């Protein structure tokens, strides 16, 4: 009834699954990186203004 998958089929399915996950979640990772960059820049501005005060 069920056939066993060969090693190349398993590797292909694994690669396809990982690539699909990266493709789906890529915009989320981009947004997180953008948000972290903006927060870092704001933190630097606050620190620079505190140094001047």
Secondary structure per residue as TSV (DSSP state, phi and psi in degrees):
chain	resnum	aa	ss	phi	psi
A	1	X	-	360.0	-54.9
A	2	X	-	-104.2	131.0
A	3	X	-	-92.9	151.1
A	4	X	-	-82.0	145.3
A	5	X	-	-83.0	142.7
A	6	X	-	-80.8	165.1
A	7	X	H	-59.2	-45.6
A	8	X	H	-60.8	-36.0
A	9	X	H	-66.4	-40.5
A	10	X	H	-64.8	-42.4
A	11	X	H	-63.8	-43.8
A	12	X	H	-62.4	-45.2
A	13	X	H	-63.3	-39.4
A	14	X	H	-65.6	-47.6
A	15	X	H	-62.2	-42.7
A	16	X	H	-63.4	-40.1
A	17	X	H	-65.9	-43.5
A	18	X	H	-66.2	-44.0
A	19	X	H	-62.7	-40.6
A	20	X	H	-63.7	-41.0
A	21	X	H	-64.3	-42.2
A	22	X	H	-64.2	-41.4
A	23	X	H	-63.5	-41.9
A	24	X	H	-70.7	-43.3
A	25	X	H	-92.1	-0.9
A	26	X	H	-55.7	-45.6
A	27	X	H	-61.8	-33.9
A	28	X	H	-66.6	-44.2
A	29	X	H	-64.4	-38.4
A	30	X	H	-62.3	-44.6
A	31	X	H	-64.4	-40.9
A	32	X	H	-62.1	-44.2
A	33	X	H	-62.9	-41.2
A	34	X	H	-64.4	-44.3
A	35	X	H	-62.7	-42.6
A	36	X	H	-64.1	-38.8
A	37	X	H	-64.4	-43.7
A	38	X	H	-63.5	-42.5
A	39	X	H	-63.6	-39.7
A	40	X	H	-63.0	-42.4
A	41	X	H	-65.1	-41.0
A	42	X	H	-64.4	-40.0
A	43	X	H	-63.5	-40.5
A	44	X	H	-64.4	-40.1
A	45	X	H	-63.6	-41.0
A	46	X	H	-65.8	-43.0
A	47	X	H	-64.3	-39.6
A	48	X	H	-66.6	-38.5
A	49	X	H	-69.4	-32.4
A	50	X	H	-70.0	-35.4
A	51	X	H	-66.4	-36.2
A	52	X	H	-73.3	-27.6
A	53	X	-	-76.1	360.0
